[in-house]
Amino acid sequence: MAIGSERFVTFFRLLGFVGIENEDKNEVLNQIRSKISSYGLIVIDRSVINGIEKEIDELSMKVEPPILVLDPPYRVFETAASVESEVKKVMKVF
């Protein structure tokens, strides 16, 4: 399951994840608590957990499915001079 901003969740939906678009930190925490046992992995958009990092860390230590807090994967391409050059670097094609 992926939780976060629309762009973050859309990216993970393309990879086959169930997604919940939510940027309210209290709602994100509630969603995690209520859905934790239903999924094998939970990824959370780092930008939506400001102020609840401690709670996320505590939950992460208490539950079985891993909880990963990630920077949005598409940020690599936002800072690249061009998407084409970044893809070539990733694929080691020069």
C-alpha positions in Angstrom: 0.0 0.0 0.0 1.2 3.5 -0.8 0.0 6.6 1.2 0.8 10.2 0.3 0.3 12.9 -2.3 -1.5 12.3 -5.5 1.7 12.1 -7.6 3.4 9.7 -5.1 0.4 7.4 -5.0 0.0 7.5 -8.7 3.6 6.4 -9.2 3.1 3.4 -6.9 -0.2 2.5 -8.4 1.6 2.1 -11.8 3.7 -0.5 -10.0 0.6 -2.4 -8.8 0.3 -0.9 -5.3 -3.0 0.0 -3.7 -2.9 3.7 -3.0 -4.5 6.1 -0.6 -4.1 9.8 -1.5 -3.9 11.7 1.7 -1.7 14.6 2.8 -3.2 15.1 6.3 -0.7 13.7 8.8 -3.4 12.7 11.3 -5.4 10.9 8.6 -2.2 9.2 7.3 -1.5 7.9 10.8 -5.1 6.6 11.1 -4.9 5.0 7.7 -1.7 3.1 8.7 -3.2 1.9 12.0 -6.4 0.7 10.4 -4.8 -1.0 7.3 -1.5 -2.3 8.7 -2.5 -5.9 9.0 -4.0 -6.0 5.5 -0.8 -5.4 3.5 2.7 -6.8 3.3 4.4 -3.5 2.7 3.5 0.1 3.3 5.3 3.0 1.6 4.7 6.6 2.8 5.5 9.8 1.1 8.1 11.6 3.3 6.5 15.0 2.6 3.2 14.0 4.4 4.7 12.9 7.7 6.1 16.1 9.1 5.4 16.2 12.8 4.5 12.5 13.1 7.9 10.9 12.4 8.1 9.6 16.0 4.7 7.9 15.7 5.7 6.3 12.4 9.0 5.0 13.8 7.2 3.5 16.8 4.6 1.8 14.6 7.3 0.6 12.3 9.0 -1.2 15.2 5.8 -2.8 16.5 4.3 -4.3 13.4 5.2 -7.1 11.0 4.8 -5.5 7.6 7.6 -3.1 6.8 6.8 0.6 6.8 9.1 2.5 4.4 9.1 6.3 4.4 10.4 7.4 1.0 11.2 10.6 -0.9 9.1 10.7 -4.0 10.9 8.5 -6.6 10.1 11.0 -9.4 12.3 13.7 -7.7 15.3 12.3 -9.5 13.8 13.4 -12.8 12.7 16.8 -11.6 16.2 17.8 -10.8 17.8 16.2 -13.8 18.8 18.4 -16.8 16.8 16.1 -18.9 14.9 12.9 -18.4 16.7 11.3 -21.3 20.1 11.9 -19.7 19.0 10.6 -16.4 17.5 7.4 -17.8 20.8 6.8 -19.6 22.7 7.2 -16.3 20.4 4.8 -14.6 20.7 2.2 -17.4 24.4 2.8 -17.6 24.2 3.8 -21.3 26.4 6.8 -22.1 
